[in-house]
Amino acid sequence: MTYENRQYRLAARPVGLPKATDWEFTKEPARAPEDGEVLVAVEYLSLDPAMRGWMNEGKSYIAPVKIGEVMRAGGVGKVLESKAPGFSPGDAVYGSPGIQAFATLKAKDLTKIDAKLAPLPVYLNVLGMPGMTAYFGLLDIGEPKPGETVVVSGAAGAVGATVGQIAKIKGCRVIGIAGGSEKCRFLVEELGFDAALDYKAGDLKKGLKEACPNGIDVYFDNVGGDILDICLALIAPRARIIICGAISQYNNTTAIKGPANYLSLLVNRAKMQGMVVFDYADRYGLAAREMAGWMAEKKLKSREDIVEGLETFPETLLKLFSGENFGKLVLKV
């Protein structure tokens, strides 16, 4: 059977925020699988801040998307046709299909998932890359200890919300930084954060000083810029700072702003380390099992912001950079 595929390809390298002319919407027949491959009907796609970096030309932890290529993205869907042992039509799978309705992928690049264990969008959130990022960034690099104060920026986003919840499970005080009173209420009332500060309202540095009287032991940074500087000024001795992302800087048309308060690392004998989730691929299964257990015990919640329609991709992606999304941003194909 022939399936008409719909795809978004990168047409130009964006300057600042991606715009409509940076994309090309194409239609073509989905390619039939060859030996070792499967054809997947994509159901949900993960939209992540890291996608902005993948559009840029230059050296990074992963090769940039080439002009004319289907835009890179993680996703989940169901197998339609298989020419690979271990995969059958109807199997639910996770992989990197890109922004398209159908994807022909190598079986070795796919993971079978259990749609009965959790809804498919959860595999793009807590049980997917954002959850893995939160788990390994906080636990391996942050090394939180009971009673310590953990601060996380972008706290209402996919990574930040999971970071804060895991820190609570580990017995820490957790302070979230988010944009808007509704998000801050959600963090405290729904996710159990000890406090949440709205960076759009009031004096953030003053609020953090009051919320962290003994300083910040662990800071999980998703935004960079001024908020990173404020937190560096308030770290406790032997603090650990995880550099996960810098969403405030991704669409800059000028040079990225580095931390002015970096000498606080010296004074406090603190550690600041970057993390890329792909480095922990051999341990994803362990993390997923533990987090699925926490979800079953109602200790860990997964919230998705689902937007319907592949054709909405260009404008839906921009929600990440305006702060409109509330939870993990997912595109329903």
N, C-alpha and C positions, 0 to 999 in steps of 0.2 A: 504494500500500500504506500502511496506517495503522500507526504505531508508538506503543506506549504509553510515554510519557516518565515518568521519575522525577526529581524535583527537590528540592533543599533551598533554601528561601526564608528570608530573614532575618525573624524574627517580632518581635524586640525588640532594642534596643541593649544589648549586654552591659555589665555593671558588673564589672570584674575579668575573670577567665577566662570565656570563653563557656560557657554551660551548655545542657543539652538543651532547655529551654524557650525559648531564644533562636532556635530553628529550627522551621520547619514543613516536614514532608515531604509532598509532594504528588504526585499522579499525574494526567496528562492526555494526550490525543493530541498527538503531535508535529505542529507546524504545517508544512504543505506549503510548499515554497519558491515565492516569486514571482519575477518577472523580476529578475535581478541577484543572486539568492540561491542558496544551496546548503543541503541538509539533511545534517548530519554525524552519524555514529554516534561518540560520544565514547568513546575507549578508555582514555586516561590523563589524569588531572588533576593539576595542579601545586598543592601546598599550601605556602604561603609565609608567613613572619612578617608581611609587609605586609598580609595579609588582615585582621589584627586592627585595623589602623588604618582600613581601608575600612569597618568596621562602625560606626565612631564618626561622630556628626554634627558637622560643623564644617568650616572651611576647611582644605584640604590641597592637595597637588599633583594630586589626582584627586578627583572628586565621590564622596561616600559612597554606599554601597549603600542604596537606599531600603527602608523597611519593606515587606515583601511581594514584593520582587524576588528573583529567583534570585541566590544568592550568586556574586559575581564570582570567576573563576578562569581561569587559562590552561589550555590543554589541547591534546591531539593526538587525531586520529581519522581516519576514512575517509569520503569522500563517498558518500552513498547516492543522492541525487537532486540534479540540477543544472539551474538555469535561468540559468546565467551562462557566457559564453564563457571557455574556458581551464580549466574544471573539469569533470571527468567522474567518473562512479561508479567507486569504487576508488581515487581519488587520496588520498594521505596529506596531511593539512593540519595546520597549527598556527594557533591563534587563541585567542579568549577566550570559550569556550562557557559558562562558569559551571558550578556544581555540578549537573550533570544528565546523563542518559544520551544524549539527542539534543539537537541545537541547530540552529536555522535561522538562518543568519548571512549577512550581506552578503559577497559574494565579495571586495570591496575590503578587507575586514578579515581575510582569510585569506592564509596563505602556504603554497604547496605545498612539501613536504619529501620527501626521498629516503630511504625506509625501507631501501634497500639500502646507503646510506652509513653509517648508524648505526641502532641500535634506537630505536623511537619514544620511550621514556622519556628518552633522551639529549637529545632536542630540548626537554625541559623542564628540563635541567640544563646541562651545559657548552655545548651548542649552542642554549640557550634563554635566558630572562631572567636566571637566576643567572649563567650564563657571560658574558653581555653586561655585567652589573653588575660582575663581577670585572674583566673586560677593560678597560672604560672607566674605572672608578673607580681602578684601580691605575695604568694607563698614562697616562691623560690628566690625572688630578689628582695621583696619587702620584709620577709621573715617576721611577721607580726607576732607579738607575744601578748598573752592575756594582760589586760589593764593598760596597754599602750594606746595612744591616740593616733588614729588613722584618718587622714584627710584625703578626699578624692574629688577632683574636679571633673566637670562633665558628668556629674553623679547621677543624673536622670537618663543618661544614654545607656546603650547596651552594655558596654564594658563597665562603666562607672557604677551602675546599679548592682551588678554582680560583685564587683570588688567590695562595695560597702556591706553587702549581705554576708559574704564570706568572712570579712573582718569581724562582723558581729558574732558569727558562728565560732570564731576563734577567740572570743572573749575580749575584744577591743572596744574602746569608745570610738564612734565613727561620726565624722563631720563631713557632710556633703556640700559641694558648691554647685549650684545649678542656676539657670536663668528663669525667673518667674516664680511667683508665690505658689501657683498650683503644683509645679514640680517639687518645690521644697516641702509642701504639705504631704505630697505622695511619699517622699523619701522618709519622712518621720512617721507618718500615720500608717502607711502600708508596708514599708520595708524595714521599719524599726531603727532607722538611723537615730543617733542621739541628738543631732541638730542638723539643720540645713540652712545655708546662707545663700541669699539671692544676690548674685554679683551685679545684677542690673539695678539694685536698689540699696542705697546706704553705703557706708564705708566698710568695704570688705576686710581691710586690714584690721580695723577696730573690732569687727565682729569675730574674726578669727582669733584675735588676742583673747577676747572674752571666752570664746568657746574652747580654747586650748591654753589654759593658764600655765601649764607646765611645758608648753611647746608642742611641736608636731614630731612624733616619732617616725611615722611612715607617711610619705606623701606620694600618691599615685596621680601622675600628671597626664591628662588627656588634652590639655588646651595650650600649654606654653604661654609665651607673652607675659603680660603684666601679672597674671595670677601666679605663674611660676615664681616670679620675682618676689611677690608678697609672701608666698609660702616659704621660700628660701630664707627670708628674713626672720621667720618664726620657728625654724626647726630646733629640735632639742639635740643635746649631745648624742652622737652615734646614730643620728637619724639616717633613714634609708629613703631615697627618692627614686621612684621608678618613672622613667621617661617612656611613655607608651605612645603618645601622639601630641600634636601641636595644632589642633584644628583652628585656633585663632590666627595661625600664620599661613595656612595652606594656599590661600588665594591672594597672598601679597603680590603686588607688582613691584615692590622694592625689596631690599635685602631683608631676610628673616632676622627678627630681633632676638638676640641671645640674652641669657640671664646676666643682669648687672650685679646681682647679689651672690655671685658664685663663690666669693671668698668666705661666705658663711659655711661652706663645706669644709674649708680649712679650719676655721675657728672651732667648729663643732665636731671635727673629725668624722664628718658625715660621708655617706656614699651616694653617688648619683649614677644610675646605670640605665642604659637603653635596653629595650626588649623587643624582639620580633617573635611572634607566636610560632612561626614555622620551625624555630630551633627546638621546639618541644614535641615535634610530631610523633616521636616514638612513644610518648607518654599520654597521648590524647585519650586513649581508651581508659586508662586509670582515672584521669580527671573526670571523664564523662560518667563513669560508674559512681564515683563519689558524689558528684553533683546531682545525678539522678536520685541517689539515695536521700540527699538533703531535700530535694523537691518532694519526694514521697513522704518525708517527715514534716512537710510544710514549713521548713526552715528557709527555703530558697524559692523565690518567685521569679517568673519570666514574663515580661511584658513586651508585646510587639505592637508596633504602629504599622498597620498593614494598609497599603494603598493599592487599589485595583487598577489593572490595565497596563500592559507592556508599553503602550504608546505614551503613557504619562512619564516615562523614565526621565527625560531631560529636566522637567520641572520638579519631579519628585526628588531627584538627587539633590537639588538645591536646598531642600528642607534641612539637610544635615548641617549646612553652613549658616542658616538663619536661626537655627535652634528650634525650629517648628516641630520637629519630631519629638514624640514623647515615648521613650522606650526604643527598642530595636526597630529600625526602619526596614520594612520588608515590602517588596513589590510582588503582588499577586499577578501572575501572568494570565 
